Amino acid sequence: MIDAKRVVEIAERHLEGGDIFVVECKTTPMGDIELLIDSDTAVRLEDCAALNRAIEAELDREVEDYSLMVASAGIGSELKLLRQYRKIVGGSVEVLLADGVKILAKLVDAGDEGITLSYEEKQAVEGKKRKQTVEVTKSYRWEEIKYAKEYLDFK
Protein backbone atom coordinates (compact mmCIF):
# COMPACT_ATOMS: atom_id res chain seq x y z
CA MET A 1 0.00 0.00 0.00
CA ILE A 2 1.29 3.44 -0.94
CA ASP A 3 1.75 5.63 2.12
CA ALA A 4 -0.33 8.82 2.27
CA LYS A 5 2.61 10.67 3.87
CA ARG A 6 4.76 9.90 0.84
CA VAL A 7 2.11 11.25 -1.54
CA VAL A 8 1.74 14.41 0.57
CA GLU A 9 5.53 14.94 0.57
CA ILE A 10 5.68 14.64 -3.22
CA ALA A 11 2.72 17.00 -3.63
CA GLU A 12 4.07 19.61 -1.20
CA ARG A 13 7.46 19.55 -2.92
CA HIS A 14 5.76 20.18 -6.27
CA LEU A 15 3.45 22.91 -4.88
CA GLU A 16 6.17 24.73 -2.92
CA GLY A 17 6.21 28.48 -3.50
CA GLY A 18 2.67 28.68 -4.88
CA ASP A 19 -0.68 29.44 -3.33
CA ILE A 20 -1.99 25.87 -3.70
CA PHE A 21 -1.71 23.60 -0.67
CA VAL A 22 -2.55 20.04 0.36
CA VAL A 23 -5.68 19.66 2.46
CA GLU A 24 -5.90 15.90 2.91
CA CYS A 25 -4.70 12.61 1.46
CA LYS A 26 -6.55 9.32 1.87
CA THR A 27 -5.36 5.89 0.76
CA THR A 28 -7.05 2.50 0.80
CA PRO A 29 -5.57 -1.03 0.92
CA MET A 30 -6.89 -1.48 -2.64
CA GLY A 31 -4.44 1.19 -3.87
CA ASP A 32 -6.89 4.08 -4.24
CA ILE A 33 -5.31 7.47 -3.48
CA GLU A 34 -7.41 10.61 -3.09
CA LEU A 35 -5.51 13.88 -2.70
CA LEU A 36 -7.49 17.04 -1.92
CA ILE A 37 -5.91 20.42 -2.58
CA ASP A 38 -7.06 24.01 -2.08
CA SER A 39 -5.77 27.46 -2.90
CA ASP A 40 -5.79 30.95 -1.49
CA THR A 41 -7.26 32.05 -4.85
CA ALA A 42 -8.62 29.24 -7.05
CA VAL A 43 -7.75 25.70 -8.08
CA ARG A 44 -7.96 25.13 -11.83
CA LEU A 45 -8.37 21.81 -13.59
CA GLU A 46 -4.89 22.31 -15.06
CA ASP A 47 -3.46 22.54 -11.54
CA CYS A 48 -4.98 19.18 -10.58
CA ALA A 49 -3.75 17.55 -13.80
CA ALA A 50 -0.21 18.91 -13.39
CA LEU A 51 -0.01 17.71 -9.80
CA ASN A 52 -1.40 14.32 -10.80
CA ARG A 53 1.35 13.96 -13.45
CA ALA A 54 4.06 15.07 -10.99
CA ILE A 55 2.99 12.47 -8.41
CA GLU A 56 2.66 9.69 -10.99
CA ALA A 57 6.19 10.48 -12.22
CA GLU A 58 7.56 9.66 -8.75
CA LEU A 59 5.48 6.54 -8.04
CA ASP A 60 6.22 3.22 -9.73
CA ARG A 61 3.26 1.24 -11.09
CA GLU A 62 5.58 -1.73 -11.62
CA VAL A 63 6.09 -1.98 -7.85
CA GLU A 64 2.52 -1.31 -6.80
CA ASP A 65 -0.68 -0.72 -8.76
CA TYR A 66 -2.68 2.33 -7.67
CA SER A 67 -5.43 4.71 -8.70
CA LEU A 68 -4.69 8.40 -8.13
CA MET A 69 -7.29 11.17 -7.97
CA VAL A 70 -6.22 14.77 -7.38
CA ALA A 71 -9.18 17.07 -6.72
CA SER A 72 -10.03 20.47 -5.32
CA ALA A 73 -11.66 20.63 -1.90
CA GLY A 74 -14.94 21.96 -3.18
CA ILE A 75 -17.48 24.28 -1.66
CA GLY A 76 -19.52 22.30 0.79
CA SER A 77 -16.64 20.11 1.86
CA GLU A 78 -15.46 20.29 5.45
CA LEU A 79 -12.81 22.86 6.27
CA LYS A 80 -9.75 21.03 7.60
CA LEU A 81 -6.98 23.63 7.86
CA LEU A 82 -6.71 27.06 9.49
CA ARG A 83 -5.56 28.38 6.10
CA GLN A 84 -8.94 27.39 4.61
CA TYR A 85 -10.81 29.20 7.39
CA ARG A 86 -8.73 32.35 6.97
CA LYS A 87 -9.44 32.34 3.23
CA ILE A 88 -13.19 32.69 3.81
CA VAL A 89 -13.21 35.17 6.72
CA GLY A 90 -16.14 37.48 6.02
CA GLY A 91 -18.07 34.73 4.25
CA SER A 92 -20.87 32.44 5.39
CA VAL A 93 -20.23 29.11 7.11
CA GLU A 94 -22.27 26.21 8.39
CA VAL A 95 -20.88 24.98 11.70
CA LEU A 96 -21.90 21.86 13.60
CA LEU A 97 -20.89 22.09 17.24
CA ALA A 98 -19.85 19.05 19.27
CA ASP A 99 -23.10 19.32 21.26
CA GLY A 100 -25.15 18.89 18.04
CA VAL A 101 -26.17 22.52 17.49
CA LYS A 102 -25.91 23.69 13.87
CA ILE A 103 -25.20 27.37 13.18
CA LEU A 104 -25.33 29.33 9.92
CA ALA A 105 -23.18 32.39 10.46
CA LYS A 106 -20.68 34.87 9.11
CA LEU A 107 -17.07 33.89 9.87
CA VAL A 108 -15.61 36.94 11.60
CA ASP A 109 -12.18 35.58 12.54
CA ALA A 110 -10.12 32.39 12.57
CA GLY A 111 -7.07 31.87 14.75
CA ASP A 112 -4.98 29.32 16.61
CA GLU A 113 -7.52 29.04 19.45
CA GLY A 114 -10.69 28.79 17.33
CA ILE A 115 -13.14 30.85 15.30
CA THR A 116 -15.45 33.80 15.89
CA LEU A 117 -18.93 33.74 14.37
CA SER A 118 -21.59 36.40 13.96
CA TYR A 119 -25.22 35.33 13.59
CA GLU A 120 -28.79 36.25 14.49
CA GLU A 121 -30.48 34.54 17.42
CA LYS A 122 -33.87 34.95 19.09
CA GLN A 123 -33.46 35.93 22.73
CA ALA A 124 -35.71 37.09 25.53
CA VAL A 125 -35.38 40.84 25.90
CA GLU A 126 -36.41 42.56 29.13
CA GLY A 127 -39.67 44.48 28.73
CA LYS A 128 -40.75 42.51 25.63
CA LYS A 129 -43.29 39.67 25.59
CA ARG A 130 -41.83 37.89 22.57
CA LYS A 131 -38.26 36.90 21.87
CA GLN A 132 -36.42 39.41 19.73
CA THR A 133 -33.85 38.73 17.01
CA VAL A 134 -30.46 39.87 18.24
CA GLU A 135 -27.08 39.91 16.48
CA VAL A 136 -24.68 37.65 18.40
CA THR A 137 -20.90 37.48 18.01
CA LYS A 138 -19.38 34.49 19.77
CA SER A 139 -16.06 32.66 19.76
CA TYR A 140 -15.76 28.87 19.68
CA ARG A 141 -12.68 26.82 20.51
CA TRP A 142 -11.58 24.15 18.01
CA GLU A 143 -12.60 21.41 20.48
CA GLU A 144 -16.20 22.70 20.40
CA ILE A 145 -16.50 22.31 16.61
CA LYS A 146 -17.39 19.00 15.00
CA TYR A 147 -17.16 20.43 11.46
CA ALA A 148 -17.45 23.64 9.50
CA LYS A 149 -18.22 24.14 5.82
CA GLU A 150 -18.36 27.14 3.54
CA TYR A 151 -22.02 27.95 2.98
CA LEU A 152 -23.57 29.34 -0.19
CA ASP A 153 -27.05 30.82 0.03
CA PHE A 154 -28.86 30.48 -3.31
CA LYS A 155 -31.75 32.73 -2.34
C-alpha positions in Angstrom: 0.0 0.0 0.0 1.3 3.4 -0.9 1.7 5.6 2.1 -0.3 8.8 2.3 2.6 10.7 3.9 4.8 9.9 0.8 2.1 11.2 -1.5 1.7 14.4 0.6 5.5 14.9 0.6 5.7 14.6 -3.2 2.7 17.0 -3.6 4.1 19.6 -1.2 7.5 19.5 -2.9 5.8 20.2 -6.3 3.5 22.9 -4.9 6.2 24.7 -2.9 6.2 28.5 -3.5 2.7 28.7 -4.9 -0.7 29.4 -3.3 -2.0 25.9 -3.7 -1.7 23.6 -0.7 -2.6 20.0 0.4 -5.7 19.7 2.5 -5.9 15.9 2.9 -4.7 12.6 1.5 -6.6 9.3 1.9 -5.4 5.9 0.8 -7.0 2.5 0.8 -5.6 -1.0 0.9 -6.9 -1.5 -2.6 -4.4 1.2 -3.9 -6.9 4.1 -4.2 -5.3 7.5 -3.5 -7.4 10.6 -3.1 -5.5 13.9 -2.7 -7.5 17.0 -1.9 -5.9 20.4 -2.6 -7.1 24.0 -2.1 -5.8 27.5 -2.9 -5.8 31.0 -1.5 -7.3 32.1 -4.8 -8.6 29.2 -7.1 -7.7 25.7 -8.1 -8.0 25.1 -11.8 -8.4 21.8 -13.6 -4.9 22.3 -15.1 -3.5 22.5 -11.5 -5.0 19.2 -10.6 -3.8 17.6 -13.8 -0.2 18.9 -13.4 0.0 17.7 -9.8 -1.4 14.3 -10.8 1.4 14.0 -13.4 4.1 15.1 -11.0 3.0 12.5 -8.4 2.7 9.7 -11.0 6.2 10.5 -12.2 7.6 9.7 -8.8 5.5 6.5 -8.0 6.2 3.2 -9.7 3.3 1.2 -11.1 5.6 -1.7 -11.6 6.1 -2.0 -7.8 2.5 -1.3 -6.8 -0.7 -0.7 -8.8 -2.7 2.3 -7.7 -5.4 4.7 -8.7 -4.7 8.4 -8.1 -7.3 11.2 -8.0 -6.2 14.8 -7.4 -9.2 17.1 -6.7 -10.0 20.5 -5.3 -11.7 20.6 -1.9 -14.9 22.0 -3.2 -17.5 24.3 -1.7 -19.5 22.3 0.8 -16.6 20.1 1.9 -15.5 20.3 5.5 -12.8 22.9 6.3 -9.8 21.0 7.6 -7.0 23.6 7.9 -6.7 27.1 9.5 -5.6 28.4 6.1 -8.9 27.4 4.6 -10.8 29.2 7.4 -8.7 32.4 7.0 -9.4 32.3 3.2 -13.2 32.7 3.8 -13.2 35.2 6.7 -16.1 37.5 6.0 -18.1 34.7 4.2 -20.9 32.4 5.4 -20.2 29.1 7.1 -22.3 26.2 8.4 -20.9 25.0 11.7 -21.9 21.9 13.6 -20.9 22.1 17.2 -19.9 19.0 19.3 -23.1 19.3 21.3 -25.2 18.9 18.0 -26.2 22.5 17.5 -25.9 23.7 13.9 -25.2 27.4 13.2 -25.3 29.3 9.9 -23.2 32.4 10.5 -20.7 34.9 9.1 -17.1 33.9 9.9 -15.6 36.9 11.6 -12.2 35.6 12.5 -10.1 32.4 12.6 -7.1 31.9 14.7 -5.0 29.3 16.6 -7.5 29.0 19.4 -10.7 28.8 17.3 -13.1 30.8 15.3 -15.5 33.8 15.9 -18.9 33.7 14.4 -21.6 36.4 14.0 -25.2 35.3 13.6 -28.8 36.2 14.5 -30.5 34.5 17.4 -33.9 35.0 19.1 -33.5 35.9 22.7 -35.7 37.1 25.5 -35.4 40.8 25.9 -36.4 42.6 29.1 -39.7 44.5 28.7 -40.8 42.5 25.6 -43.3 39.7 25.6 -41.8 37.9 22.6 -38.3 36.9 21.9 -36.4 39.4 19.7 -33.9 38.7 17.0 -30.5 39.9 18.2 -27.1 39.9 16.5 -24.7 37.6 18.4 -20.9 37.5 18.0 -19.4 34.5 19.8 -16.1 32.7 19.8 -15.8 28.9 19.7 -12.7 26.8 20.5 -11.6 24.1 18.0 -12.6 21.4 20.5 -16.2 22.7 20.4 -16.5 22.3 16.6 -17.4 19.0 15.0 -17.2 20.4 11.5 -17.4 23.6 9.5 -18.2 24.1 5.8 -18.4 27.1 3.5 -22.0 28.0 3.0 -23.6 29.3 -0.2 -27.0 30.8 0.0 -28.9 30.5 -3.3 -31.8 32.7 -2.3 
